[in-house]
Amino acid sequence: MYQFRIPKGIKITNGDLCGSKLEILGEEAHHIANVLRLKEGSLVGLFDGFGYKAAGILLDVTNERVLVELTHDKVANTEPPVEITLYQSLPKKDKLELIIQKATELGVKNIVPIITKRTIVHIDNEKAKKKVERWNKIAQEACKQSGRAYVPQISEPISFKAMLSEIKAEINIIPYEAEDKKGLKQVLRSFKESMPKSIGIFIGPEGGWDKDEVQMAVNHGIIPVTLGPRILRTETASLAVLTMILYELGDLGG
């Protein structure tokens, strides 16, 4: 069953939407009519981006507008028990698009691009808005593919220093190649008896963290950890850490 996002701003939350009709417009309607070539009577899945799913049947299909009648709705069970925010230093080229896609599939809650001392990429305000729009679209498409009903929010890039005053997670970790005492495995297993509801992950740029930034992080209660004896690329590190956390404290692995 194909899955589509219902119009933004509409939430499937009242548990009594059977028989309700929704219009799908724009790109989604075009995709249904011209790419998938679905017809009246086709069954589809829908999600609102806030954690709820619904099933529906297509009543009318045109290039500009698709009318759907909802048959039932429910709270989706696709979200991990721990909310993870990924603070990702802006990488070169289109690496962030890959990170967003895969992190969404794995179960990340939010992604905040950050600018560090060694960040190579610089985006002006006008380009940043267009980038954020594309990044959020990538997250939405990844939700469709993976069956999630919650779309992670991708923020505009923010400086590392400014971001430190905005962190809200209960536990925050920063992988750092010079750390040789605490391993991520050790830290995660210490949480098992009192599992945190939210975790922040701070991933450095291609050139690695500046030691002053790591000290600033420590001063804000962020825990430095090692990921092992090998140095990982920034795009590898973010997905590896997310996977390890969701395996130890979440739902990866069943």
N, C-alpha and C positions, 0 to 999 in steps of 0.2 A: 504494500500500500504506500503510495507516494505521500510525503508529508510536506505541508506548506504552512507558512506563518500567516495568521490572520492579520487584518489591518492593525497597524500600530495604535496603541491607546485602548484597544478593546481587550479586556481580560476575561478569560473563561474561569470565573471564580464562584459563581453563585450556585452551581450544582443543579440548576434547573433550566438548562438551555435547549432541551429536546424540542425540536420543531422550530427553533429560531433559525432565521435566515441571515446569512452574511454575504456581502459582496467582496470579491477579491478583484482588485484593479491593478493597472500598471504592469510592471515586469512580471509579477507572479501570474497574472491573467494571461499574458502573452506566452509565458512558459508552459502553462497548462494547455492552452489551445494550439500553439504552433510547434512547440518542441516535443512535449509528451503526447500531444494529440488525444487528450482525454475527451470523452463524450459525456452527454447527459446520462445519468445513471451510474457513472463510475464512483466507486468508493474511495475516499481520501482521508488522510489523517491531517489534523491541524494542531498548531500550538500557538500560544500567545506570547512566548518569550519570557514569561514570568513563572513558569513551572507547571502550567496546566496544559493538558491535551484534550482533544475532542476528535470524534469521528464524524464524517459527514458524507452526503451524497450530492453529486453535482446535478443541479436542476436546469441550468442554462449556461452555455459556454459560447462566448464570442471572443474576438481578439482583444477587446478592451475591457471586458467585464465577465466575471464568472460568479454565478449565484450558487451558494452552497446551503443546504439544509443540514443542521446539526442533528445527529442521532443520539449521541451521549457524550458526556464529558467527565473528566476525572483528574485528580492530582497525579502527575507523573511521578514515577519512582526512579527517575534517571539521575538524580543529583546525589553526589557523595555526602556522607555525614559530616565532613569537615569542609568548610569554605576556604578556598585557597585564592589569594591574590598574588599574581605574578608581577613583580616590579622588574621590568626587562630593559636593560640598557639598549638604546637604539643601535641595532647592528647595520652593517652595510647592505646595499642592494635590496633584494626582496626577502631577506632572511626573516624579517619580522612577520611577513605574511605567512610563511611556513610555520613559525612558532605559534601564531594565533590559530591557525587551522588545526594543528595537532594538539595544542593545549586545550582547545575547545572540545575536541573529540575525547580527550582524556578526562575532562571534568573541571577545568579551572573556573573560578567564579568571576574574577575580574582580571584585566591586564592593564598595567600602567606603564607606558614607555617612559624611561627616565634618561636624562642627559647627565653624564658623568664627566670627570676631568679628561678621560681618555676616549670619550665618545668621538668617533670620526664624523658621523653624519650630523648635519645641521639643517633643520627645516624651519623656514620662516612661517609666520602665523597663517598666511593665506594658504600655503601648501599644506600646513598641518591640518587644517580643517578638511581639505579634500582627502588627505591621507586617512584621517580618523573615520571619515565616511566610508572609505573603501575597506578599512580594517574591520569596521563593524559589519559590513556586508559579508566579508569573509567568515566572520564568526557565525553569522546567521546561516550561511550555506553549510558550514560545518555542523551546525545543530541539525539541519535537515538530514544530512548524511548519517549522523551518528544516533539519531533518534532522541536527542535531548529536547526538552521543552523550555529550558531556560537559556537565553542568549547572553553570554558574558558581555560586560560593558568594557569597551576599549577607550581609555581616556586620551586626552591630548597629552603630548610629551611635557614633562615637568622636570625641573632640575633636581638632582639628587638631594641637595641641601634643603630645598623647599619641600620636597616629598617627605623628608624625615619628620617634619612637624605634623604630617597628616596621616601617619600610619595608625591603623585601628585594630589590626589583628591581635589576638591574645599572645601568639608566639610568632617571632620573626627570626629567620635564619638567613645568613649570607655565606654562600660557598666562597672560600678564599684559598688560593693555592699555597699560601704561606702558613696556613693553619695546620698544625701537626699533632694536636692534642685531642680535640673532639671530632669524631666522625659523625656524619649524618645518621648512620644506622644507630649509633649509641644514643644520640639525642632523641630520635624518634621513639625508640623503645622505652626511653624514660618517661614518655608521655602516655603510655598505654593504659595505665591505671586511672589517669585523670585526663582523658583525651580532650585537647582544646577544640573549641568550636570553629576557630579560624586561625589560619597560618599565612604569614607573608613570606614570599621567597624573593630574594634580591640577587639578581644575576648581572654580573659585570660585563663590560664591553670586550671587544676583540683583544685589546691590549691588557686586559685584566684590571682589577681594582687598584687605585692609588692607596697606599697604606694610610694616608690621612683620612680618606673616605671610610676605610674600615674602622678606624678609631672613632670617627664620628658615629658610625653605625653602632659600635659597642656602647658608646656613651648614651645612645637612645635605647639600649636594652636588646639590641639585635645580636643574635648568637652566631659567631663565626664557626663554620664547620668545614671539614675536608670531605671530598667525595671519593678519595682514594688516591693511589699513587700516580695516576695519569691526569694530565691537564686536558680538559674538554673544551671544545669550541663553545662559544656562547649559546648557539642554537641547540647544541647537544646537551649542555648543562641544564638549561631550563626545562627541557622535556624529560631528562633523566631524573632530576630532582622531583618534578611533579609526579612522575611515575612511581618513584620510591615512596613518596609520602602517601599517595593514594593506595599503594599496595600495603603499607604498614598500618595506616590509620583510616583508610577509606574502603572503597568497594572494588578496587581492581583485583582481579584474581578470583572473584566470586566468593 
